[in-house]
Amino acid sequence: MSEVVYTSTVHIDRIKGPLRIARLPGESQPVAFSAHGAIAEHYKIDPAQLTEPHAATLDYVVAATAS
């Protein structure tokens, strides 16, 4: 069996609706996640009603796999 090399410790606070604030290793400032555009529409959220649209977690996953 392989040895565990790294365990990521992440803390996420849900603020309101889709807005979440994450504290991630390696980041000096909290990172905001939310919804926007087509992602908001998929979840039946009117994008015009989002007070703070931000990248969704899906956007971060896609960016991470593209690097």
PDB file as gemmi writes it, atoms N, CA and C in Angstrom:
CRYST1    1.000    1.000    1.000  90.00  90.00  90.00 P 1                      
ATOM      1  N   MET A   1       0.847  -1.188   0.000  1.00  0.00           N  
ATOM      2  CA  MET A   1       0.000   0.000   0.000  1.00  0.00           C  
ATOM      3  C   MET A   1       0.889   1.246   0.000  1.00  0.00           C  
ATOM      4  N   SER A   2       0.475   2.265  -0.735  1.00  0.00           N  
ATOM      5  CA  SER A   2       1.243   3.500  -0.854  1.00  0.00           C  
ATOM      6  C   SER A   2       1.127   4.354   0.407  1.00  0.00           C  
ATOM      7  N   GLU A   3       2.152   5.147   0.625  1.00  0.00           N  
ATOM      8  CA  GLU A   3       2.172   6.076   1.750  1.00  0.00           C  
ATOM      9  C   GLU A   3       1.444   7.365   1.355  1.00  0.00           C  
ATOM     10  N   VAL A   4       0.662   7.920   2.272  1.00  0.00           N  
ATOM     11  CA  VAL A   4      -0.011   9.197   2.016  1.00  0.00           C  
ATOM     12  C   VAL A   4       1.050  10.284   1.963  1.00  0.00           C  
ATOM     13  N   VAL A   5       1.070  11.043   0.876  1.00  0.00           N  
ATOM     14  CA  VAL A   5       2.073  12.081   0.677  1.00  0.00           C  
ATOM     15  C   VAL A   5       1.558  13.438   1.133  1.00  0.00           C  
ATOM     16  N   TYR A   6       0.266  13.684   0.947  1.00  0.00           N  
ATOM     17  CA  TYR A   6      -0.282  15.005   1.261  1.00  0.00           C  
ATOM     18  C   TYR A   6      -1.760  14.882   1.579  1.00  0.00           C  
ATOM     19  N   THR A   7      -2.186  15.596   2.600  1.00  0.00           N  
ATOM     20  CA  THR A   7      -3.599  15.710   2.932  1.00  0.00           C  
ATOM     21  C   THR A   7      -3.954  17.187   2.905  1.00  0.00           C  
ATOM     22  N   SER A   8      -4.895  17.550   2.061  1.00  0.00           N  
ATOM     23  CA  SER A   8      -5.312  18.947   1.943  1.00  0.00           C  
ATOM     24  C   SER A   8      -6.335  19.272   3.032  1.00  0.00           C  
ATOM     25  N   THR A   9      -6.097  20.350   3.743  1.00  0.00           N  
ATOM     26  CA  THR A   9      -7.037  20.805   4.758  1.00  0.00           C  
ATOM     27  C   THR A   9      -7.709  22.072   4.242  1.00  0.00           C  
ATOM     28  N   VAL A  10      -9.008  21.974   4.003  1.00  0.00           N  
ATOM     29  CA  VAL A  10      -9.781  23.074   3.429  1.00  0.00           C  
ATOM     30  C   VAL A  10     -10.964  23.350   4.354  1.00  0.00           C  
ATOM     31  N   HIS A  11     -11.272  24.628   4.542  1.00  0.00           N  
ATOM     32  CA  HIS A  11     -12.442  25.017   5.335  1.00  0.00           C  
ATOM     33  C   HIS A  11     -13.370  25.831   4.435  1.00  0.00           C  
ATOM     34  N   ILE A  12     -14.649  25.447   4.392  1.00  0.00           N  
ATOM     35  CA  ILE A  12     -15.620  26.137   3.545  1.00  0.00           C  
ATOM     36  C   ILE A  12     -16.792  26.625   4.388  1.00  0.00           C  
ATOM     37  N   ASP A  13     -17.136  27.902   4.225  1.00  0.00           N  
ATOM     38  CA  ASP A  13     -18.306  28.494   4.884  1.00  0.00           C  
ATOM     39  C   ASP A  13     -19.348  28.823   3.831  1.00  0.00           C  
ATOM     40  N   ARG A  14     -20.576  28.358   4.032  1.00  0.00           N  
ATOM     41  CA  ARG A  14     -21.667  28.736   3.139  1.00  0.00           C  
ATOM     42  C   ARG A  14     -22.215  30.066   3.645  1.00  0.00           C  
ATOM     43  N   ILE A  15     -22.199  31.079   2.792  1.00  0.00           N  
ATOM     44  CA  ILE A  15     -22.643  32.413   3.174  1.00  0.00           C  
ATOM     45  C   ILE A  15     -24.141  32.566   2.920  1.00  0.00           C  
ATOM     46  N   LYS A  16     -24.557  32.416   1.674  1.00  0.00           N  
ATOM     47  CA  LYS A  16     -25.969  32.537   1.316  1.00  0.00           C  
ATOM     48  C   LYS A  16     -26.151  31.985  -0.089  1.00  0.00           C  
ATOM     49  N   GLY A  17     -27.199  31.190  -0.285  1.00  0.00           N  
ATOM     50  CA  GLY A  17     -27.431  30.611  -1.601  1.00  0.00           C  
ATOM     51  C   GLY A  17     -26.202  29.856  -2.075  1.00  0.00           C  
ATOM     52  N   PRO A  18     -25.760  30.114  -3.293  1.00  0.00           N  
ATOM     53  CA  PRO A  18     -24.597  29.382  -3.791  1.00  0.00           C  
ATOM     54  C   PRO A  18     -23.248  29.971  -3.350  1.00  0.00           C  
ATOM     55  N   LEU A  19     -23.257  31.089  -2.648  1.00  0.00           N  
ATOM     56  CA  LEU A  19     -22.002  31.754  -2.261  1.00  0.00           C  
ATOM     57  C   LEU A  19     -21.332  31.026  -1.103  1.00  0.00           C  
ATOM     58  N   ARG A  20     -20.091  30.618  -1.351  1.00  0.00           N  
ATOM     59  CA  ARG A  20     -19.283  29.965  -0.334  1.00  0.00           C  
ATOM     60  C   ARG A  20     -17.899  30.605  -0.311  1.00  0.00           C  
ATOM     61  N   ILE A  21     -17.316  30.639   0.870  1.00  0.00           N  
ATOM     62  CA  ILE A  21     -15.963  31.162   1.038  1.00  0.00           C  
ATOM     63  C   ILE A  21     -15.088  29.996   1.493  1.00  0.00           C  
ATOM     64  N   ALA A  22     -14.005  29.771   0.767  1.00  0.00           N  
ATOM     65  CA  ALA A  22     -13.103  28.665   1.084  1.00  0.00           C  
ATOM     66  C   ALA A  22     -11.752  29.198   1.517  1.00  0.00           C  
ATOM     67  N   ARG A  23     -11.199  28.545   2.510  1.00  0.00           N  
ATOM     68  CA  ARG A  23      -9.822  28.830   2.924  1.00  0.00           C  
ATOM     69  C   ARG A  23      -8.994  27.636   2.462  1.00  0.00           C  
ATOM     70  N   LEU A  24      -8.102  27.924   1.510  1.00  0.00           N  
ATOM     71  CA  LEU A  24      -7.333  26.874   0.846  1.00  0.00           C  
ATOM     72  C   LEU A  24      -5.854  26.976   1.188  1.00  0.00           C  
ATOM     73  N   PRO A  25      -5.180  25.843   1.305  1.00  0.00           N  
ATOM     74  CA  PRO A  25      -3.733  25.878   1.525  1.00  0.00           C  
ATOM     75  C   PRO A  25      -3.041  26.600   0.374  1.00  0.00           C  
ATOM     76  N   GLY A  26      -2.064  27.393   0.690  1.00  0.00           N  
ATOM     77  CA  GLY A  26      -1.306  28.098  -0.340  1.00  0.00           C  
ATOM     78  C   GLY A  26      -1.909  29.424  -0.768  1.00  0.00           C  
ATOM     79  N   GLU A  27      -3.098  29.747  -0.283  1.00  0.00           N  
ATOM     80  CA  GLU A  27      -3.750  31.013  -0.618  1.00  0.00           C  
ATOM     81  C   GLU A  27      -3.777  31.897   0.625  1.00  0.00           C  
ATOM     82  N   SER A  28      -3.302  33.121   0.497  1.00  0.00           N  
ATOM     83  CA  SER A  28      -3.272  34.024   1.651  1.00  0.00           C  
ATOM     84  C   SER A  28      -4.638  34.646   1.933  1.00  0.00           C  
ATOM     85  N   GLN A  29      -5.510  34.674   0.920  1.00  0.00           N  
ATOM     86  CA  GLN A  29      -6.846  35.248   1.073  1.00  0.00           C  
ATOM     87  C   GLN A  29      -7.897  34.163   0.807  1.00  0.00           C  
ATOM     88  N   PRO A  30      -9.055  34.280   1.461  1.00  0.00           N  
ATOM     89  CA  PRO A  30     -10.136  33.327   1.173  1.00  0.00           C  
ATOM     90  C   PRO A  30     -10.555  33.410  -0.294  1.00  0.00           C  
ATOM     91  N   VAL A  31     -11.056  32.311  -0.812  1.00  0.00           N  
ATOM     92  CA  VAL A  31     -11.488  32.210  -2.200  1.00  0.00           C  
ATOM     93  C   VAL A  31     -13.011  32.091  -2.225  1.00  0.00           C  
ATOM     94  N   ALA A  32     -13.658  32.910  -3.053  1.00  0.00           N  
ATOM     95  CA  ALA A  32     -15.120  32.877  -3.166  1.00  0.00           C  
ATOM     96  C   ALA A  32     -15.531  31.944  -4.303  1.00  0.00           C  
ATOM     97  N   PHE A  33     -16.504  31.096  -4.024  1.00  0.00           N  
ATOM     98  CA  PHE A  33     -17.136  30.233  -5.023  1.00  0.00           C  
ATOM     99  C   PHE A  33     -18.608  30.588  -5.068  1.00  0.00           C  
ATOM    100  N   SER A  34     -19.210  30.518  -6.229  1.00  0.00           N  
ATOM    101  CA  SER A  34     -20.643  30.791  -6.325  1.00  0.00           C  
ATOM    102  C   SER A  34     -21.163  30.146  -7.603  1.00  0.00           C  
ATOM    103  N   ALA A  35     -21.980  30.866  -8.309  1.00  0.00           N  
ATOM    104  CA  ALA A  35     -22.521  30.412  -9.593  1.00  0.00           C  
ATOM    105  C   ALA A  35     -22.554  31.625 -10.512  1.00  0.00           C  
ATOM    106  N   HIS A  36     -22.705  31.352 -11.791  1.00  0.00           N  
ATOM    107  CA  HIS A  36     -22.777  32.427 -12.783  1.00  0.00           C  
ATOM    108  C   HIS A  36     -23.422  31.868 -14.034  1.00  0.00           C  
ATOM    109  N   GLY A  37     -23.951  32.715 -14.857  1.00  0.00           N  
ATOM    110  CA  GLY A  37     -24.450  32.361 -16.187  1.00  0.00           C  
ATOM    111  C   GLY A  37     -25.207  31.050 -16.274  1.00  0.00           C  
ATOM    112  N   ALA A  38     -24.717  30.179 -17.161  1.00  0.00           N  
ATOM    113  CA  ALA A  38     -25.398  28.913 -17.434  1.00  0.00           C  
ATOM    114  C   ALA A  38     -25.430  27.997 -16.219  1.00  0.00           C  
ATOM    115  N   ILE A  39     -24.419  28.079 -15.365  1.00  0.00           N  
ATOM    116  CA  ILE A  39     -24.418  27.249 -14.158  1.00  0.00           C  
ATOM    117  C   ILE A  39     -25.557  27.674 -13.242  1.00  0.00           C  
ATOM    118  N   ALA A  40     -25.740  28.974 -13.064  1.00  0.00           N  
ATOM    119  CA  ALA A  40     -26.853  29.473 -12.247  1.00  0.00           C  
ATOM    120  C   ALA A  40     -28.184  29.031 -12.855  1.00  0.00           C  
ATOM    121  N   GLU A  41     -28.317  29.173 -14.153  1.00  0.00           N  
ATOM    122  CA  GLU A  41     -29.565  28.781 -14.814  1.00  0.00           C  
ATOM    123  C   GLU A  41     -29.841  27.288 -14.636  1.00  0.00           C  
ATOM    124  N   HIS A  42     -28.814  26.459 -14.710  1.00  0.00           N  
ATOM    125  CA  HIS A  42     -28.976  25.021 -14.516  1.00  0.00           C  
ATOM    126  C   HIS A  42     -29.581  24.713 -13.147  1.00  0.00           C  
ATOM    127  N   TYR A  43     -29.152  25.447 -12.135  1.00  0.00           N  
ATOM    128  CA  TYR A  43     -29.654  25.255 -10.773  1.00  0.00           C  
ATOM    129  C   TYR A  43     -30.893  26.098 -10.476  1.00  0.00           C  
ATOM    130  N   LYS A  44     -31.516  26.628 -11.543  1.00  0.00           N  
ATOM    131  CA  LYS A  44     -32.761  27.408 -11.432  1.00  0.00           C  
ATOM    132  C   LYS A  44     -32.582  28.684 -10.610  1.00  0.00           C  
ATOM    133  N   ILE A  45     -31.400  29.292 -10.754  1.00  0.00           N  
ATOM    134  CA  ILE A  45     -31.105  30.573 -10.103  1.00  0.00           C  
ATOM    135  C   ILE A  45     -31.051  31.622 -11.207  1.00  0.00           C  
ATOM    136  N   ASP A  46     -31.793  32.695 -11.046  1.00  0.00           N  
ATOM    137  CA  ASP A  46     -31.758  33.782 -12.024  1.00  0.00           C  
ATOM    138  C   ASP A  46     -30.412  34.495 -11.896  1.00  0.00           C  
ATOM    139  N   PRO A  47     -29.559  34.442 -12.925  1.00  0.00           N  
ATOM    140  CA  PRO A  47     -28.242  35.082 -12.832  1.00  0.00           C  
ATOM    141  C   PRO A  47     -28.315  36.567 -12.474  1.00  0.00           C  
ATOM    142  N   ALA A  48     -29.391  37.234 -12.842  1.00  0.00           N  
ATOM    143  CA  ALA A  48     -29.547  38.656 -12.515  1.00  0.00           C  
ATOM    144  C   ALA A  48     -29.761  38.866 -11.020  1.00  0.00           C  
ATOM    145  N   GLN A  49     -30.196  37.824 -10.317  1.00  0.00           N  
ATOM    146  CA  GLN A  49     -30.448  37.935  -8.884  1.00  0.00           C  
ATOM    147  C   GLN A  49     -29.219  37.630  -8.026  1.00  0.00           C  
ATOM    148  N   LEU A  50     -28.150  37.174  -8.654  1.00  0.00           N  
ATOM    149  CA  LEU A  50     -26.931  36.889  -7.899  1.00  0.00           C  
ATOM    150  C   LEU A  50     -26.253  38.194  -7.517  1.00  0.00           C  
ATOM    151  N   THR A  51     -26.131  38.433  -6.227  1.00  0.00           N  
ATOM    152  CA  THR A  51     -25.472  39.664  -5.779  1.00  0.00           C  
ATOM    153  C   THR A  51     -23.959  39.563  -5.943  1.00  0.00           C  
ATOM    154  N   GLU A  52     -23.428  38.340  -5.873  1.00  0.00           N  
ATOM    155  CA  GLU A  52     -21.988  38.129  -6.033  1.00  0.00           C  
ATOM    156  C   GLU A  52     -21.732  36.913  -6.906  1.00  0.00           C  
ATOM    157  N   PRO A  53     -21.804  37.053  -8.231  1.00  0.00           N  
ATOM    158  CA  PRO A  53     -21.448  35.911  -9.068  1.00  0.00           C  
ATOM    159  C   PRO A  53     -19.934  35.683  -9.030  1.00  0.00           C  
ATOM    160  N   HIS A  54     -19.557  34.453  -8.894  1.00  0.00           N  
ATOM    161  CA  HIS A  54     -18.137  34.076  -8.883  1.00  0.00           C  
ATOM    162  C   HIS A  54     -17.987  32.784  -9.668  1.00  0.00           C  
ATOM    163  N   ALA A  55     -16.758  32.389  -9.899  1.00  0.00           N  
ATOM    164  CA  ALA A  55     -16.493  31.100 -10.523  1.00  0.00           C  
ATOM    165  C   ALA A  55     -17.089  30.002  -9.644  1.00  0.00           C  
ATOM    166  N   ALA A  56     -17.576  28.964 -10.294  1.00  0.00           N  
ATOM    167  CA  ALA A  56     -18.113  27.816  -9.585  1.00  0.00           C  
ATOM    168  C   ALA A  56     -16.987  26.822  -9.316  1.00  0.00           C  
ATOM    169  N   THR A  57     -17.234  25.893  -8.408  1.00  0.00           N  
ATOM    170  CA  THR A  57     -16.222  24.874  -8.133  1.00  0.00           C  
ATOM    171  C   THR A  57     -15.866  24.122  -9.413  1.00  0.00           C  
ATOM    172  N   LEU A  58     -16.854  23.910 -10.278  1.00  0.00           N  
ATOM    173  CA  LEU A  58     -16.608  23.241 -11.557  1.00  0.00           C  
ATOM    174  C   LEU A  58     -15.555  23.994 -12.378  1.00  0.00           C  
ATOM    175  N   ASP A  59     -15.597  25.317 -12.356  1.00  0.00           N  
ATOM    176  CA  ASP A  59     -14.618  26.120 -13.089  1.00  0.00           C  
ATOM    177  C   ASP A  59     -13.201  25.860 -12.571  1.00  0.00           C  
ATOM    178  N   TYR A  60     -13.058  25.712 -11.252  1.00  0.00           N  
ATOM    179  CA  TYR A  60     -11.747  25.442 -10.667  1.00  0.00           C  
ATOM    180  C   TYR A  60     -11.267  24.047 -11.032  1.00  0.00           C  
ATOM    181  N   VAL A  61     -12.168  23.058 -11.054  1.00  0.00           N  
ATOM    182  CA  VAL A  61     -11.789  21.701 -11.430  1.00  0.00           C  
ATOM    183  C   VAL A  61     -11.312  21.672 -12.880  1.00  0.00           C  
ATOM    184  N   VAL A  62     -12.032  22.343 -13.760  1.00  0.00           N  
ATOM    185  CA  VAL A  62     -11.635  22.387 -15.168  1.00  0.00           C  
ATOM    186  C   VAL A  62     -10.280  23.078 -15.314  1.00  0.00           C  
ATOM    187  N   ALA A  63     -10.085  24.174 -14.623  1.00  0.00           N  
ATOM    188  CA  ALA A  63      -8.798  24.891 -14.694  1.00  0.00           C  
ATOM    189  C   ALA A  63      -7.662  24.018 -14.163  1.00  0.00           C  
ATOM    190  N   ALA A  64      -7.914  23.282 -13.106  1.00  0.00           N  
ATOM    191  CA  ALA A  64      -6.863  22.442 -12.521  1.00  0.00           C  
ATOM    192  C   ALA A  64      -6.479  21.297 -13.457  1.00  0.00           C  
ATOM    193  N   THR A  65      -7.445  20.720 -14.143  1.00  0.00           N  
ATOM    194  CA  THR A  65      -7.124  19.600 -15.033  1.00  0.00           C  
ATOM    195  C   THR A  65      -6.505  20.076 -16.343  1.00  0.00           C  
ATOM    196  N   ALA A  66      -6.704  21.329 -16.682  1.00  0.00           N  
ATOM    197  CA  ALA A  66      -6.163  21.868 -17.931  1.00  0.00           C  
ATOM    198  C   ALA A  66      -4.699  22.289 -17.800  1.00  0.00           C  
ATOM    199  N   SER A  67      -4.216  22.363 -16.586  1.00  0.00           N  
ATOM    200  CA  SER A  67      -2.824  22.844 -16.423  1.00  0.00           C  
ATOM    201  C   SER A  67      -1.804  21.761 -16.617  1.00  0.00           C  
TER     202      SER A  67                                                      
END                                                                             
